[in-house]
Amino acid sequence: MLEGSLNEENIKLLIIAAVYLILFTTEHYAPYFKNRHLHLPHSLRNLTLATINALISTIFFIAILKHILTWSGNNQVGLLNQLNLPGIYSLLLALLLIDLWQYIWHRLNHQISWLWKFHQVHHADKDMDASTGLRFHPVEIIYSNLIRISIIPLIGFQLDHLLLYNILLLPITLFHHSNIKLNERIDKILRIITVTPHMHRLHHSDIQSETDSNYASVFSIWDRLFKSYTMRPIEQAFNLGLSSSYSDRQWNRIYGMLALPFANKTS
Ligand SMILES: [Zn+2]
């Protein structure tokens, strides 16, 4: 089983690396926010945090996650197992339910103050690019994994469901955090189905009402359905990051990102 999980992790890593390199290059030649001279050092800092998180997930959670998935499958536990739908319908419903959970969980990270303390490390980045999609505080990664482990038996997700969802989620997350300038019409068409760079960029705006909107991860429908969708013309100027001093340079170094949730002030 361990060998299998390592293979899947390698595939995930290859997909992330390939998509990231394409986006990094595109950000260089067709950026939305221009004149960023420190693209590489900025990305390397975020990727260092991402590496710490990948190690935590690999060492502590992958084996447990697989054990829970096998257990709930063998015991036919959870909604999807009880519904017993034909394979393709079960898969589609599973993808929608995982993505709905991502939406709810992300929204809770903005609404519950102690969750926000950690999630704001992701939002403090005022030079958001594809690397920001992997920039999370390790504590957020730990409790997100713990919650996910508890949700699996309730919904009855299977290993294939989570694998396919991750294969969709990771490239889309990198894409919608990227600093690439898409044609407004293309962005508009894409965001009928999925989350585009401009849609998610507004979630990283330094205006609170925009930060508290556009929470979706893969399918954009959730923001429309739950009335958290915000849009503004692609050419209209705005700033990224937090309005507080947490977006200052000191909080965007590796030590600063790790220390930020424990800093003694509110934002
Ligand atoms: Zn957020």
Residues whose N, C-alpha, C, O or C-beta is under 5 A from the ligand:
A	BS01	ZN	none
